[in-house]
Amino acid sequence: MTSNPYQDNRGNKDRSIGNPKGAGEIPYRKGGAAKPGRDGTPFLIGENMTAGYGKGPDILHDCTIAAEKGEIAVIVGPNGAGKSTGMKALFGMLDMRSGSVMLDGEDITALSPQDRVVKGMGFVPQTNNIFTSMTVEENLEMGAFIRTDDFADTMTQIYDLFPILKDKRYQAAGELSGGQRQQVAVGRALMTQPKVLMLDEPTAGVSPIVMDELFDRIIDVARTGIPILMVEQNARQALEIADKGYVLVQGANGHTGTGKELLANPEVRQSFLGG
């Protein structure tokens, strides 16, 4: 068995249903190697990040975002503030023009997204985050793709965290409600046994009741010691559960503090929370 989790002779070998010329280059940058980091840094930190898309203008401007073990860190701000871009920069989906990303004491700035997953990053994008034609259980199994050990216990833990998924485990994920799909996406990311969980708009498009339930489950995950970094449009509700909050303004750090501090900040309340 190869040590490369992206090989191991996995996948369907029936050439009649595949592209004989291959899928082409994965649209992620290939990246380089990790390097030793500095002592005393947060568990996850994107420090002084300046980044944009392709040859376009900078979207992030000297932006710093961090999360510690067991902590829920929330990124909020107006539309176009660079919140999702910040997450993509941390995950290696675009080249940073300056700055660095460190995880668990290691400088991973040069790593590709797939290598960051192997290092322990679990990332749930806002959209297109499940395999709709696969069952719930098959989606979760896909999350264990990089693992070579027995992941049955992890599957049980996911079903304990999201009981509705156990009830629907043989149902196509595309038939689920929006909130249930988000549970599948989060569960699949947790199947990798991540060191940090990154969620981009996990409550987008769900009802307030479902949003509260998802936030409760996110709190449960954080209590296991996994740092959670989350982008949220529901700023007030997100800051209520946040240990740390970042308000981004035009791609830069506008305000930083605990969730309670930001909720009590008159400027934050007036500008971003509706007074």
C-alpha positions in Angstrom: 0.0 0.0 0.0 1.3 3.4 -1.0 1.7 6.1 1.7 0.1 8.6 -0.7 -3.6 8.8 0.3 -4.5 10.2 -3.1 -3.3 7.0 -4.9 -3.7 3.5 -3.4 -5.4 2.3 -6.6 -8.7 3.7 -5.6 -11.6 4.6 -7.8 -13.6 3.0 -10.6 -11.4 1.3 -13.2 -14.2 0.9 -15.8 -12.8 2.9 -18.7 -16.2 3.0 -20.4 -17.5 5.5 -17.9 -14.4 7.6 -17.5 -12.4 10.0 -19.6 -9.6 7.9 -21.1 -7.5 11.0 -21.4 -7.9 11.8 -17.7 -9.5 14.6 -15.9 -6.8 17.1 -16.6 -5.0 19.3 -14.1 -6.7 19.8 -10.8 -7.6 23.5 -10.6 -5.6 24.0 -7.5 -2.1 25.2 -7.4 0.4 22.4 -6.8 2.2 24.1 -3.9 5.5 23.2 -2.3 6.7 21.9 1.1 5.9 22.8 4.7 8.6 24.4 6.8 9.3 24.6 10.6 7.4 27.5 12.1 7.9 29.9 15.0 7.3 29.0 18.6 4.5 30.7 20.5 2.1 31.2 17.5 -1.6 30.4 17.6 -2.6 26.9 16.6 -3.9 28.3 13.3 -2.9 31.7 12.0 -3.0 33.4 8.7 -0.7 36.4 9.4 -0.4 39.6 7.5 -2.2 38.1 4.5 -2.3 40.1 1.3 -4.0 38.1 -1.6 -6.3 38.3 -4.6 -7.4 36.2 -7.5 -5.1 35.6 -10.4 -3.6 38.9 -11.6 -6.5 40.9 -10.2 -6.3 43.5 -7.4 -5.7 42.7 -3.8 -8.8 41.6 -1.9 -7.1 41.0 1.4 -4.8 43.7 2.8 -2.4 42.7 5.5 -5.1 40.7 7.2 -4.5 38.4 10.2 -6.9 35.7 11.4 -6.2 33.1 14.0 -7.8 30.3 16.1 -6.7 28.3 19.1 -7.6 24.8 20.2 -11.2 24.5 21.4 -11.9 28.0 20.2 -14.7 29.2 17.9 -13.3 32.1 15.8 -15.8 33.9 13.7 -15.2 36.2 10.6 -18.0 38.7 10.0 -18.3 41.9 7.9 -20.3 43.4 5.1 -20.7 41.8 1.6 -17.4 42.1 -0.3 -15.3 42.5 2.8 -13.1 39.5 1.9 -14.4 37.0 4.4 -14.5 34.0 2.0 -11.3 35.1 0.4 -9.7 35.0 3.8 -10.8 31.4 4.2 -9.6 30.5 0.7 -6.2 32.1 1.4 -5.9 30.0 4.6 -6.8 26.9 2.7 -4.3 27.6 -0.1 -6.9 28.1 -2.8 -5.1 31.2 -4.1 -1.6 32.5 -4.0 -0.8 35.0 -1.3 1.2 37.9 -2.4 2.6 38.4 1.1 2.0 36.9 4.6 2.1 33.3 5.9 -0.2 30.5 7.2 0.9 28.3 10.1 -0.9 25.2 11.5 0.1 23.4 14.7 3.5 25.1 14.7 4.4 24.4 11.1 4.6 26.9 8.2 2.2 25.6 5.5 2.1 28.7 3.3 3.5 26.8 0.3 1.3 23.8 0.6 -1.5 23.0 -1.9 -5.1 22.6 -0.5 -4.9 18.8 -0.8 -1.7 18.7 1.2 -3.3 21.0 3.8 -6.1 18.4 4.2 -3.5 15.8 4.9 -1.9 18.1 7.4 -5.2 18.5 9.3 -7.3 21.2 7.7 -11.0 20.4 7.3 -12.7 22.9 5.0 -16.5 23.1 4.2 -17.2 25.5 1.3 -20.4 27.5 1.2 -21.9 25.8 -1.9 -21.4 22.5 -3.8 -20.2 20.9 -0.6 -21.8 17.5 -0.9 -22.1 14.7 -3.5 -25.8 14.9 -4.3 -26.1 11.6 -6.1 -24.3 9.7 -3.3 -26.0 8.5 -0.1 -25.4 10.2 3.2 -23.1 7.4 4.3 -21.2 7.4 1.0 -20.6 11.1 1.4 -19.2 10.5 4.9 -17.0 7.6 3.6 -15.6 10.1 1.0 -14.5 12.2 3.9 -12.3 9.2 5.1 -10.6 9.0 1.6 -7.2 10.0 3.0 -7.3 7.6 5.9 -5.8 4.1 5.9 -7.1 3.1 9.4 -10.5 1.8 10.5 -12.9 4.8 10.5 -15.9 3.0 11.9 -15.6 4.8 15.3 -15.5 8.2 13.6 -18.6 7.3 11.6 -20.4 6.5 14.8 -19.3 9.8 16.4 -20.7 11.7 13.4 -24.0 9.9 13.7 -24.1 10.6 17.4 -23.4 14.3 16.6 -26.0 14.4 13.8 -28.7 11.7 14.6 -30.8 12.6 11.6 -27.9 11.5 9.3 -28.0 8.0 10.8 -31.7 7.9 10.1 -31.1 8.9 6.5 -27.8 7.3 5.9 -29.0 5.3 2.9 -30.8 8.2 1.3 -29.3 10.3 -1.5 -27.8 13.4 0.0 -29.4 15.5 -2.8 -32.8 14.7 -1.4 -32.1 16.2 2.0 -33.1 19.6 3.3 -30.6 22.5 3.3 -29.8 22.1 7.0 -29.4 18.4 6.6 -27.0 18.9 3.7 -24.9 21.2 5.8 -24.7 18.5 8.5 -23.5 16.0 5.8 -20.9 18.5 4.7 -19.6 19.1 8.2 -19.7 15.4 9.0 -17.7 14.6 5.9 -15.0 17.1 6.9 -14.9 15.7 10.4 -14.3 12.2 9.0 -10.8 13.3 8.1 -10.1 13.8 11.8 -9.1 17.4 11.2 -6.9 19.4 13.5 -8.9 22.5 12.6 -12.4 22.9 11.0 -13.1 25.8 8.7 -16.7 26.6 7.7 -17.7 29.1 5.1 -21.3 30.3 5.7 -22.5 27.1 7.3 -26.0 28.5 8.0 -26.6 30.1 4.6 -30.2 29.6 3.4 -31.4 27.7 6.5 -34.2 28.6 8.8 -33.5 30.2 12.2 -34.4 27.0 14.0 -31.9 25.0 11.9 -29.3 27.7 12.3 -29.6 27.4 16.1 -29.2 23.6 15.8 -26.2 23.9 13.6 -24.6 26.4 16.0 -25.2 24.0 18.9 -23.4 21.2 17.0 -20.5 23.5 16.2 -20.2 24.3 19.9 -20.2 20.5 20.5 -17.3 20.1 18.1 -15.3 22.9 19.6 -15.7 21.3 23.0 -13.7 18.3 21.7 -10.7 20.6 21.3 -10.9 21.2 17.6 -10.4 24.9 16.7 -13.3 26.2 14.5 -12.9 29.1 12.1 -16.2 30.2 10.6 -17.4 32.9 8.1 -20.9 34.0 8.9 -23.4 36.5 7.5 -25.6 36.0 10.6 -23.1 38.2 12.5 -25.0 38.7 15.8 -25.9 35.1 16.3 -22.4 34.0 15.3 -20.7 36.4 17.7 -22.9 35.2 20.5 -21.2 31.8 20.3 -17.7 33.1 19.4 -14.7 33.0 21.6 -13.0 35.4 19.2 -14.3 37.6 16.4 -12.9 39.3 13.4 -14.7 42.1 11.6 -13.3 42.6 8.2 -13.7 45.9 6.3 -12.6 46.1 2.7 -10.2 43.1 3.2 -8.5 44.4 6.3 -8.9 43.8 10.0 -11.5 46.4 11.2 -12.2 45.2 14.7 -10.9 42.2 16.7 -12.0 41.0 20.1 -14.1 38.4 21.9 -17.6 37.8 20.7 -19.0 39.6 23.8 -16.6 42.6 23.2 -17.6 43.0 19.6 -21.3 42.7 20.5 -20.9 45.5 23.0 -18.8 47.7 20.8 -21.0 50.7 19.7 -19.3 51.1 16.4 -19.6 47.4 15.5 -23.2 47.4 16.6 -24.1 50.5 14.6 -22.2 49.5 11.4 -22.5 45.8 11.2 -25.2 44.6 13.6 -28.1 47.0 12.9 -27.7 49.1 16.0 
